[in-house]
Amino acid sequence: MDRDWVTRSACKGLDPTIFYPSTDEEADEAKEVCAACPVQESCLEHAIGHREHNGVWGGATERERQRIIRRRRRLRSMSATGESAVSAAGAR
């Protein structure tokens, strides 16, 4: 996966410890940096794709990334079920 986006990140050169808070409630400082980052989406997708388990990536904590993954799975499942129904209806 292309990691060229890292060189343009707002967190480049910052103390990385702010991106590894002890609790989700302490993630506000990191999320503020991410909110202004030009590569926030690429960072988040990297974390989701590589199943990063720690830290704030792309403005999302581990718990938030897990919710995103579950939501995407549900949407894919619903989409696949809908496509099957459409295919079956078209075969009649």
OpenMM code with the backbone's topology and positions (N, CA, C; nanometers):
from openmm import Vec3, app, unit

residues = "MET ASP ARG ASP TRP VAL THR ARG SER ALA CYS LYS GLY LEU ASP PRO THR ILE PHE TYR PRO SER THR ASP GLU GLU ALA ASP GLU ALA LYS GLU VAL CYS ALA ALA CYS PRO VAL GLN GLU SER CYS LEU GLU HIS ALA ILE GLY HIS ARG GLU HIS ASN GLY VAL TRP GLY GLY ALA THR GLU ARG GLU ARG GLN ARG ILE ILE ARG ARG ARG ARG ARG LEU ARG SER MET SER ALA THR GLY GLU SER ALA VAL SER ALA ALA GLY ALA ARG".split()
positions = [
    Vec3(0.0847, -0.1177, 0.0000),
    Vec3(0.0000, 0.0000, 0.0000),
    Vec3(0.0893, 0.1240, 0.0000),
    Vec3(0.0508, 0.2201, -0.0807),
    Vec3(0.1262, 0.3438, -0.0918),
    Vec3(0.1178, 0.4230, 0.0380),
    Vec3(0.2329, 0.4582, 0.0943),
    Vec3(0.2355, 0.5346, 0.2189),
    Vec3(0.2908, 0.6743, 0.1960),
    Vec3(0.2810, 0.7230, 0.0743),
    Vec3(0.3266, 0.8572, 0.0407),
    Vec3(0.2521, 0.9632, 0.1218),
    Vec3(0.1306, 0.9342, 0.1608),
    Vec3(0.0484, 1.0281, 0.2373),
    Vec3(0.1129, 1.0649, 0.3715),
    Vec3(0.1951, 0.9779, 0.4260),
    Vec3(0.2562, 1.0013, 0.5571),
    Vec3(0.3393, 1.1297, 0.5565),
    Vec3(0.4041, 1.1586, 0.4459),
    Vec3(0.4893, 1.2777, 0.4403),
    Vec3(0.4089, 1.4077, 0.4433),
    Vec3(0.2786, 1.3997, 0.4154),
    Vec3(0.1928, 1.5188, 0.4150),
    Vec3(0.1023, 1.5269, 0.5383),
    Vec3(0.1225, 1.4387, 0.6332),
    Vec3(0.0338, 1.4323, 0.7491),
    Vec3(0.0565, 1.5480, 0.8465),
    Vec3(-0.0506, 1.5903, 0.9094),
    Vec3(-0.0436, 1.6996, 1.0076),
    Vec3(0.0321, 1.6568, 1.1329),
    Vec3(0.0407, 1.5293, 1.1583),
    Vec3(0.1079, 1.4807, 1.2794),
    Vec3(0.2576, 1.4629, 1.2608),
    Vec3(0.3054, 1.4779, 1.1385),
    Vec3(0.4483, 1.4589, 1.1110),
    Vec3(0.5302, 1.5522, 1.2004),
    Vec3(0.6200, 1.4935, 1.2773),
    Vec3(0.7081, 1.5694, 1.3645),
    Vec3(0.6516, 1.5966, 1.5033),
    Vec3(0.5255, 1.5624, 1.5261),
    Vec3(0.4668, 1.5824, 1.6586),
    Vec3(0.5032, 1.4661, 1.7510),
    Vec3(0.4903, 1.4891, 1.8786),
    Vec3(0.5145, 1.3844, 1.9780),
    Vec3(0.4106, 1.2735, 1.9576),
    Vec3(0.4525, 1.1541, 1.9213),
    Vec3(0.3570, 1.0470, 1.8923),
    Vec3(0.2747, 1.0020, 2.0134),
    Vec3(0.3188, 1.0339, 2.1325),
    Vec3(0.2442, 0.9870, 2.2500),
    Vec3(0.1031, 1.0443, 2.2563),
    Vec3(0.0793, 1.1607, 2.1947),
    Vec3(-0.0576, 1.2144, 2.1977),
    Vec3(-0.1538, 1.1277, 2.1177),
    Vec3(-0.1012, 1.0461, 2.0274),
    Vec3(-0.1853, 0.9598, 1.9443),
    Vec3(-0.2070, 0.8216, 2.0063),
    Vec3(-0.1549, 0.8037, 2.1255),
    Vec3(-0.1718, 0.6778, 2.1985),
    Vec3(-0.2207, 0.7073, 2.3400),
    Vec3(-0.3406, 0.7634, 2.3505),
    Vec3(-0.3941, 0.7988, 2.4823),
    Vec3(-0.4296, 0.6736, 2.5629),
    Vec3(-0.4339, 0.6886, 2.6935),
    Vec3(-0.4685, 0.5761, 2.7811),
    Vec3(-0.6136, 0.5329, 2.7637),
    Vec3(-0.7010, 0.6285, 2.7390),
    Vec3(-0.8439, 0.5983, 2.7197),
    Vec3(-0.8958, 0.6761, 2.5995),
    Vec3(-1.0093, 0.6344, 2.5475),
    Vec3(-1.0718, 0.7057, 2.4359),
    Vec3(-1.1076, 0.8486, 2.4747),
    Vec3(-1.1399, 0.8685, 2.6003),
    Vec3(-1.1777, 1.0020, 2.6478),
    Vec3(-1.0609, 1.1001, 2.6423),
    Vec3(-0.9395, 1.0492, 2.6403),
    Vec3(-0.8194, 1.1336, 2.6366),
    Vec3(-0.7686, 1.1553, 2.4935),
    Vec3(-0.8473, 1.1200, 2.3942),
    Vec3(-0.8043, 1.1263, 2.2545),
    Vec3(-0.8329, 1.2600, 2.1871),
    Vec3(-0.8903, 1.3549, 2.2584),
    Vec3(-0.9311, 1.4813, 2.1965),
    Vec3(-0.8168, 1.5570, 2.1302),
    Vec3(-0.7012, 1.5630, 2.1942),
    Vec3(-0.5878, 1.6365, 2.1370),
    Vec3(-0.5468, 1.5763, 2.0024),
    Vec3(-0.5384, 1.4445, 1.9973),
    Vec3(-0.5026, 1.3772, 1.8721),
    Vec3(-0.6095, 1.3996, 1.7663),
    Vec3(-0.7346, 1.3922, 1.8051),
    Vec3(-0.8438, 1.4109, 1.7096),
    Vec3(-0.8457, 1.5518, 1.6522),
    Vec3(-0.8041, 1.6497, 1.7318),
    Vec3(-0.7960, 1.7873, 1.6821),
    Vec3(-0.6911, 1.7985, 1.5718),
    Vec3(-0.5780, 1.7322, 1.5912),
    Vec3(-0.4734, 1.7322, 1.4885),
    Vec3(-0.5272, 1.6642, 1.3628),
    Vec3(-0.5926, 1.5516, 1.3805),
    Vec3(-0.6458, 1.4759, 1.2671),
    Vec3(-0.7529, 1.5545, 1.1909),
    Vec3(-0.8334, 1.6307, 1.2624),
    Vec3(-0.9420, 1.7058, 1.1990),
    Vec3(-0.8888, 1.8066, 1.0975),
    Vec3(-0.7681, 1.8554, 1.1186),
    Vec3(-0.7087, 1.9540, 1.0283),
    Vec3(-0.6110, 1.8904, 0.9293),
    Vec3(-0.6044, 1.7603, 0.9270),
    Vec3(-0.5043, 1.6905, 0.8462),
    Vec3(-0.5523, 1.6699, 0.7026),
    Vec3(-0.4672, 1.7009, 0.6043),
    Vec3(-0.5062, 1.6835, 0.4643),
    Vec3(-0.5114, 1.5373, 0.4189),
    Vec3(-0.4557, 1.4463, 0.4972),
    Vec3(-0.4540, 1.3049, 0.4577),
    Vec3(-0.5295, 1.2169, 0.5580),
    Vec3(-0.6237, 1.2765, 0.6273),
    Vec3(-0.6978, 1.2045, 0.7306),
    Vec3(-0.7618, 1.0763, 0.6762),
    Vec3(-0.8252, 1.0833, 0.5613),
    Vec3(-0.8918, 0.9659, 0.5053),
    Vec3(-0.7927, 0.8545, 0.4727),
    Vec3(-0.6799, 0.8896, 0.4136),
    Vec3(-0.5785, 0.7889, 0.3808),
    Vec3(-0.5256, 0.7225, 0.5072),
    Vec3(-0.5061, 0.8019, 0.6111),
    Vec3(-0.4576, 0.7501, 0.7389),
    Vec3(-0.5584, 0.6528, 0.7997),
    Vec3(-0.6846, 0.6932, 0.7993),
    Vec3(-0.7895, 0.6068, 0.8531),
    Vec3(-0.7985, 0.4766, 0.7742),
    Vec3(-0.7957, 0.4854, 0.6431),
    Vec3(-0.8037, 0.3641, 0.5602),
    Vec3(-0.6833, 0.2734, 0.5826),
    Vec3(-0.5669, 0.3328, 0.6031),
    Vec3(-0.4478, 0.2537, 0.6342),
    Vec3(-0.4704, 0.1755, 0.7641),
    Vec3(-0.5188, 0.2451, 0.8662),
    Vec3(-0.5399, 0.1817, 0.9968),
    Vec3(-0.6433, 0.0707, 0.9879),
    Vec3(-0.7494, 0.0938, 0.9134),
    Vec3(-0.8530, -0.0083, 0.8980),
    Vec3(-0.7987, -0.1260, 0.8181),
    Vec3(-0.7305, -0.0973, 0.7098),
    Vec3(-0.6760, -0.2035, 0.6243),
    Vec3(-0.5697, -0.2876, 0.6915),
    Vec3(-0.4948, -0.2272, 0.7822),
    Vec3(-0.3880, -0.2994, 0.8515),
    Vec3(-0.4278, -0.3409, 0.9927),
    Vec3(-0.5525, -0.3201, 1.0246),
    Vec3(-0.6081, -0.3590, 1.1560),
    Vec3(-0.5210, -0.3069, 1.2711),
    Vec3(-0.4914, -0.1767, 1.2639),
    Vec3(-0.4166, -0.1140, 1.3731),
    Vec3(-0.5005, -0.1225, 1.5002),
    Vec3(-0.4423, -0.1750, 1.6045),
    Vec3(-0.5172, -0.1957, 1.7286),
    Vec3(-0.4941, -0.0868, 1.8321),
    Vec3(-0.3978, -0.0042, 1.8104),
    Vec3(-0.3654, 0.0975, 1.9106),
    Vec3(-0.3620, 0.2351, 1.8475),
    Vec3(-0.3962, 0.3321, 1.9272),
    Vec3(-0.3788, 0.4704, 1.8866),
    Vec3(-0.4933, 0.5303, 1.8082),
    Vec3(-0.4777, 0.6586, 1.7839),
    Vec3(-0.5724, 0.7350, 1.7035),
    Vec3(-0.5143, 0.7453, 1.5632),
    Vec3(-0.5898, 0.6998, 1.4678),
    Vec3(-0.5490, 0.7033, 1.3269),
    Vec3(-0.6630, 0.7661, 1.2482),
    Vec3(-0.6325, 0.8657, 1.1682),
    Vec3(-0.7353, 0.9274, 1.0860),
    Vec3(-0.8494, 0.9853, 1.1680),
    Vec3(-0.8197, 1.0226, 1.2899),
    Vec3(-0.9209, 1.0823, 1.3757),
    Vec3(-1.0097, 0.9826, 1.4473),
    Vec3(-0.9759, 0.8555, 1.4425),
    Vec3(-1.0599, 0.7517, 1.5040),
    Vec3(-0.9786, 0.6661, 1.6005),
    Vec3(-1.0369, 0.6384, 1.7147),
    Vec3(-0.9757, 0.5480, 1.8115),
    Vec3(-0.9982, 0.4041, 1.7662),
    Vec3(-0.9351, 0.3110, 1.8339),
    Vec3(-0.9535, 0.1701, 1.7986),
    Vec3(-1.1007, 0.1319, 1.8041),
    Vec3(-1.1691, 0.1722, 1.9078),
    Vec3(-1.3112, 0.1399, 1.9227),
    Vec3(-1.3926, 0.1979, 1.8067),
    Vec3(-1.3618, 0.3199, 1.7681),
    Vec3(-1.4335, 0.3830, 1.6567),
    Vec3(-1.4040, 0.3133, 1.5241),
    Vec3(-1.2794, 0.2716, 1.5063),
    Vec3(-1.2441, 0.1989, 1.3833),
    Vec3(-1.3164, 0.0648, 1.3776),
    Vec3(-1.3294, -0.0014, 1.4906),
    Vec3(-1.4030, -0.1283, 1.4936),
    Vec3(-1.5496, -0.1077, 1.4541),
    Vec3(-1.6084, 0.0025, 1.4993),
    Vec3(-1.7467, 0.0337, 1.4603),
    Vec3(-1.7571, 0.0576, 1.3102),
    Vec3(-1.6584, 0.1280, 1.2542),
    Vec3(-1.6570, 0.1528, 1.1098),
    Vec3(-1.6492, 0.0207, 1.0335),
    Vec3(-1.5628, -0.0683, 1.0787),
    Vec3(-1.5471, -0.1992, 1.0132),
    Vec3(-1.6772, -0.2767, 1.0193),
    Vec3(-1.7411, -0.2807, 1.1375),
    Vec3(-1.8684, -0.3538, 1.1505),
    Vec3(-1.9763, -0.2926, 1.0608),
    Vec3(-1.9838, -0.1598, 1.0562),
    Vec3(-2.0838, -0.0922, 0.9733),
    Vec3(-2.0603, -0.1249, 0.8256),
    Vec3(-1.9350, -0.1241, 0.7824),
    Vec3(-1.9045, -0.1568, 0.6424),
    Vec3(-1.9419, -0.3005, 0.6102),
    Vec3(-1.9159, -0.3917, 0.7036),
    Vec3(-1.9538, -0.5324, 0.6815),
    Vec3(-2.1050, -0.5461, 0.6658),
    Vec3(-2.1799, -0.4777, 0.7534),
    Vec3(-2.3265, -0.4831, 0.7448),
    Vec3(-2.3749, -0.4286, 0.6112),
    Vec3(-2.3181, -0.3171, 0.5683),
    Vec3(-2.3585, -0.2577, 0.4415),
    Vec3(-2.3271, -0.3501, 0.3241),
    Vec3(-2.2088, -0.4129, 0.3278),
    Vec3(-2.1739, -0.5083, 0.2210),
    Vec3(-2.2701, -0.6259, 0.2215),
    Vec3(-2.3020, -0.6747, 0.3406),
    Vec3(-2.3931, -0.7878, 0.3529),
    Vec3(-2.5318, -0.7512, 0.3003),
    Vec3(-2.5786, -0.6327, 0.3385),
    Vec3(-2.7100, -0.5880, 0.2913),
    Vec3(-2.7086, -0.5682, 0.1406),
    Vec3(-2.5991, -0.5153, 0.0884),
    Vec3(-2.5859, -0.4929, -0.0544),
    Vec3(-2.5865, -0.6263, -0.1287),
    Vec3(-2.5121, -0.7234, -0.0760),
    Vec3(-2.5068, -0.8554, -0.1398),
    Vec3(-2.6425, -0.9226, -0.1357),
    Vec3(-2.7138, -0.9079, -0.0260),
    Vec3(-2.8478, -0.9666, -0.0150),
    Vec3(-2.9419, -0.9000, -0.1147),
    Vec3(-2.9326, -0.7702, -0.1273),
    Vec3(-3.0155, -0.6970, -0.2238),
    Vec3(-2.9832, -0.7356, -0.3651),
    Vec3(-2.8551, -0.7531, -0.3963),
    Vec3(-2.8153, -0.7936, -0.5318),
    Vec3(-2.8665, -0.9331, -0.5621),
    Vec3(-2.8658, -1.0236, -0.4651),
    Vec3(-2.9165, -1.1589, -0.4853),
    Vec3(-3.0658, -1.1560, -0.5152),
    Vec3(-3.1377, -1.0712, -0.4422),
    Vec3(-3.2825, -1.0610, -0.4637),
    Vec3(-3.3119, -1.0048, -0.6025),
    Vec3(-3.2343, -0.9071, -0.6460),
    Vec3(-3.2539, -0.8482, -0.7774),
    Vec3(-3.2219, -0.9521, -0.8852),
    Vec3(-3.1147, -1.0274, -0.8662),
    Vec3(-3.0769, -1.1300, -0.9632),
    Vec3(-3.1848, -1.2376, -0.9728),
    Vec3(-3.2377, -1.2781, -0.8588),
    Vec3(-3.3406, -1.3800, -0.8564),
    Vec3(-3.4679, -1.3292, -0.9238),
    Vec3(-3.5027, -1.2042, -0.9004),
    Vec3(-3.6221, -1.1471, -0.9614),
    Vec3(-3.6051, -1.1361, -1.1127),
    Vec3(-3.4850, -1.1047, -1.1575),
    Vec3(-3.4591, -1.0925, -1.3009),
    Vec3(-3.4591, -1.2261, -1.3717),
    Vec3(-3.4360, -1.3339, -1.2985),
    Vec3(-3.4304, -1.4674, -1.3586),
    Vec3(-3.5689, -1.5243, -1.3819),
    Vec3(-3.6719, -1.4613, -1.3283),
    Vec3(-3.8093, -1.5137, -1.3440),
    Vec3(-3.8641, -1.4930, -1.4801),
] * unit.nanometer
topology = app.Topology()
chain = topology.addChain("A")
for resn in residues:
    res = topology.addResidue(resn, chain)
    for name in ("N", "CA", "C"):
        topology.addAtom(name, app.Element.getBySymbol(name[0]), res)
